[in-house]
């Protein structure tokens, strides 16, 4: 009789971060079928490195995490901090997490380290760049570009062909109208409606969105 086929060794996943966003990332990772051999989590704060991030996802000390042969997802909601940690762990080790209840066009592009949460929609021709978050129920319409380490918060909408810069935060329920461009490091307040391109960093809020800080 022929020898049995060798078993496939699945990679280890390290989730870096121990807060609420890391739990969202871990939840998505746990629902990706037959992807990870095991999952662990860690954080820079030693006080957060005990117990479990979610049931079945043990937290380990940073020095233990650094010794792992693992793929890494940085589960930190703050854009600048997520970028720093991604550079620390190495962009070549980053993996994207895609919740099975998200809708992602086969004609979209997801770069390394992204999180696409449950009920998010990514349209055809869209590009979600490295380390970006498209959170629960957010809509990234056709041909949108979401910049590296940006965060599209729950139920936000980016209209077709919008261009979102690096480390931009589009707040919960906010709307960016089609074809507009947001500069790097822009923050859009919750529920705001962006009706014109924004060419300078700052905090924008209201309907229509105006700079408030």
C-alpha positions as CSV (number, residue, x, y, z in Angstrom):
1,X,0.0,0.0,0.0
2,X,1.2,3.5,-0.7
3,X,2.5,5.6,2.2
4,X,0.0,8.0,3.6
5,X,0.3,11.6,2.5
6,X,2.4,13.7,4.8
7,X,0.4,16.0,7.1
8,X,0.6,19.7,6.3
9,X,2.1,21.7,9.1
10,X,0.1,24.9,9.5
11,X,1.9,28.1,10.6
12,X,1.7,29.7,14.0
13,X,0.0,33.1,14.2
14,X,1.1,35.7,16.7
15,X,-1.4,38.4,17.4
16,X,0.4,41.4,18.7
17,X,-1.7,43.6,21.0
18,X,-4.0,42.7,23.9
19,X,-6.8,45.2,23.7
20,X,-10.2,45.3,22.1
21,X,-9.0,45.5,18.6
22,X,-6.7,42.5,19.1
23,X,-9.8,40.5,20.2
24,X,-11.6,41.5,17.0
25,X,-8.6,40.3,15.0
26,X,-8.3,37.1,16.9
27,X,-12.0,36.4,16.4
28,X,-11.6,36.7,12.6
29,X,-8.4,34.6,12.7
30,X,-10.2,31.8,14.6
31,X,-12.9,31.7,11.9
32,X,-10.5,31.3,9.0
33,X,-10.7,27.5,8.3
34,X,-7.6,25.4,8.5
35,X,-5.2,28.3,8.4
36,X,-3.3,28.3,11.7
37,X,-1.7,25.5,13.6
38,X,-1.9,27.5,16.8
39,X,-2.5,31.1,17.8
40,X,-0.8,33.1,20.5
41,X,-0.9,36.8,21.5
42,X,1.4,39.2,23.2
43,X,1.8,42.9,24.2
44,X,4.5,45.3,25.2
45,X,2.8,45.8,28.6
46,X,3.9,42.8,30.8
47,X,0.7,43.2,32.9
48,X,-1.4,42.3,29.8
49,X,0.6,39.2,29.0
50,X,-1.2,36.7,31.3
51,X,-4.3,34.7,30.7
52,X,-6.0,34.5,27.3
53,X,-6.8,37.1,24.7
54,X,-9.8,35.0,23.7
55,X,-10.5,31.4,24.8
56,X,-7.9,29.2,23.2
57,X,-5.5,32.2,22.5
58,X,-2.9,32.3,25.3
59,X,-1.1,35.5,26.0
60,X,2.7,35.2,26.3
61,X,5.5,37.5,27.4
62,X,7.2,39.7,24.7
63,X,10.5,37.8,25.0
64,X,8.7,34.5,24.3
65,X,6.8,36.1,21.4
66,X,10.0,37.3,19.8
67,X,11.4,33.8,19.8
68,X,8.5,32.3,17.9
69,X,8.7,31.2,14.3
70,X,5.4,32.7,13.5
71,X,3.5,34.9,11.1
72,X,2.3,38.2,12.7
73,X,-0.8,40.3,12.7
74,X,-0.6,43.6,14.6
75,X,-3.9,44.0,16.4
76,X,-3.6,47.6,17.5
77,X,-6.3,50.2,16.6
78,X,-4.1,53.3,16.9
79,X,-2.7,53.9,13.4
80,X,0.7,55.2,14.2
81,X,1.3,52.6,16.9
82,X,0.2,49.8,14.5
83,X,2.7,51.1,11.9
84,X,5.6,51.2,14.4
85,X,4.9,47.7,15.5
86,X,4.6,46.4,12.0
87,X,8.0,47.8,11.2
88,X,9.4,46.2,14.5
89,X,8.1,42.7,13.6
90,X,9.0,43.0,9.9
91,X,6.6,43.7,7.0
92,X,7.6,40.3,5.5
93,X,6.0,38.5,8.5
94,X,2.7,40.3,8.4
95,X,-0.5,38.5,7.4
96,X,-3.9,39.8,6.6
97,X,-7.0,38.6,8.4
98,X,-10.3,38.3,6.6
99,X,-13.5,37.6,8.5
100,X,-15.6,35.0,6.6
101,X,-18.6,37.2,6.9
102,X,-16.9,40.1,5.0
103,X,-17.6,40.6,1.3
104,X,-14.4,41.1,-0.7
105,X,-14.4,41.3,-4.5
106,X,-12.0,38.9,-6.2
107,X,-10.9,41.9,-8.2
108,X,-9.8,43.8,-5.0
109,X,-6.2,43.9,-3.7
110,X,-5.4,43.4,0.0
111,X,-1.8,44.0,1.0
112,X,-0.1,42.4,4.0
113,X,-1.3,43.0,7.5
114,X,-4.8,44.2,6.8
115,X,-7.9,43.4,8.8
116,X,-11.2,43.1,7.1
117,X,-13.9,42.7,9.8
118,X,-17.3,41.1,9.7
119,X,-19.9,42.6,7.3
120,X,-17.3,44.9,5.7
121,X,-17.6,45.3,1.9
122,X,-14.6,45.7,-0.4
123,X,-15.6,46.5,-4.0
124,X,-13.9,45.6,-7.3
125,X,-10.8,47.5,-8.1
126,X,-10.3,48.6,-4.5
127,X,-6.9,48.5,-3.0
128,X,-6.4,48.2,0.8
129,X,-2.8,48.9,1.5
130,X,-0.5,47.4,4.2
131,X,-1.7,47.3,7.8
132,X,-5.1,49.0,7.1
133,X,-8.3,48.2,8.9
134,X,-11.7,48.1,7.4
135,X,-13.9,47.6,10.4
136,X,-17.3,46.1,11.0
137,X,-19.9,47.1,8.4
138,X,-17.7,49.6,6.6
139,X,-18.0,50.0,2.8
140,X,-15.0,50.5,0.5
141,X,-16.6,51.0,-2.9
142,X,-15.1,50.3,-6.3
143,X,-11.7,51.6,-7.2
144,X,-11.1,53.1,-3.7
145,X,-7.5,53.2,-2.3
146,X,-7.2,52.9,1.4
147,X,-3.7,54.0,2.4
148,X,-1.2,52.1,4.6
149,X,-2.1,51.9,8.2
150,X,-5.4,53.7,7.8
151,X,-8.6,52.8,9.7
152,X,-12.1,52.8,8.2
153,X,-14.2,52.6,11.3
154,X,-17.5,50.7,11.7
155,X,-20.2,51.6,9.3
156,X,-18.1,54.2,7.5
157,X,-18.5,54.5,3.7
158,X,-15.9,55.5,1.1
159,X,-17.4,56.4,-2.2
160,X,-16.1,55.0,-5.5
161,X,-12.6,56.0,-6.5
162,X,-11.9,57.9,-3.3
163,X,-8.2,58.1,-2.3
164,X,-7.5,57.8,1.5
165,X,-4.0,58.6,2.6
166,X,-1.7,56.9,5.1
167,X,-2.7,56.6,8.8
168,X,-6.1,58.3,8.0
169,X,-8.9,57.6,10.5
170,X,-12.4,57.7,9.0
171,X,-14.7,57.7,12.0
172,X,-17.7,55.5,12.7
173,X,-20.6,56.2,10.3
174,X,-18.7,58.9,8.4
175,X,-19.0,59.2,4.6
176,X,-16.4,60.2,2.1
177,X,-18.0,61.1,-1.2
178,X,-16.8,59.5,-4.5
179,X,-13.6,60.6,-6.1
180,X,-12.3,62.7,-3.2
181,X,-8.8,62.5,-1.8
182,X,-7.8,62.7,1.9
183,X,-4.2,63.6,2.8
184,X,-2.1,61.5,5.1
185,X,-2.9,61.6,8.8
186,X,-6.4,63.2,8.4
187,X,-9.0,62.3,11.1
188,X,-12.6,62.3,10.1
189,X,-15.1,62.5,13.1
190,X,-17.9,60.1,13.6
191,X,-20.9,60.8,11.4
192,X,-19.1,63.4,9.3
193,X,-19.7,63.8,5.6
194,X,-16.7,64.8,3.5
195,X,-17.8,66.7,0.5
196,X,-14.4,68.1,-0.7
197,X,-10.9,66.8,-0.9
198,X,-8.8,67.5,2.1
199,X,-5.2,68.4,1.4
200,X,-3.8,68.9,4.9
201,X,-3.7,66.7,8.0
202,X,-6.0,67.6,10.9
203,X,-9.3,66.7,12.5
204,X,-12.5,67.3,10.5
205,X,-16.0,67.0,11.7
206,X,-19.6,67.9,10.8
207,X,-21.9,67.9,7.7
208,X,-20.2,69.0,5.6
209,X,-16.9,68.2,7.3
210,X,-14.8,71.2,8.3
211,X,-11.5,71.4,10.1
212,X,-11.9,71.7,13.8
213,X,-8.4,71.1,15.0
